Amino acid sequence: MKKNLVIAFFVLISLVISSCSNLIYFTQEIRNDLKYNDLDVEKVQFYNSEKIVLLRNLSKEETQIAKGTIRLENGEYFEEVIIPKKTKGVAVRKGTEFLNIAFETGEKRNLRFDINEDTKYQISADSWKENYGCVVYDTSTYFIVPASSSTLLMVNKEYISNFERKRRVLKGRSVGN
């Protein structure tokens, strides 16, 4: 009985701590507010909402030059690039409906996030095959694993509220005042 009570207590504490996150989803509305306030989206600190796993199949020769984690599964070699949940990223390229976010330095080491139907920025791929997104990362083609396909961009809500507080809404002025 005491063991169950202790477990329930730790679960409750974990829920309270995890709900105190300062991160919110980055939406088109927030991006419009940034533009309205003449703030460059490339100066915003972004975070990913979920762990991102990029996976590619390797030949034995390629295992010598692979840069990520290499694992052997069913006689085949795989390279994984793992971006943990809430990893910091920066916008390196922008379009009206997308942002390319880099979580590490280097040429072509960024992932595209497009606006989804909820106006949030969601990870995107060049093509999709059976829930695996195909992307070019660094110099190779990888697949975004299905568990990572719903990853969204997030920003610190304190940063967003700071620029919102600086906004003034004028009521106008009457003749004679």
Summary of the structure (lengths in Angstrom):
residues: 177
radius of gyration: 21.2
end to end distance: 73.4
largest distance: 84.7
contacts: 451
relative contact order: 0.19
helix: 25%
strand: 38%
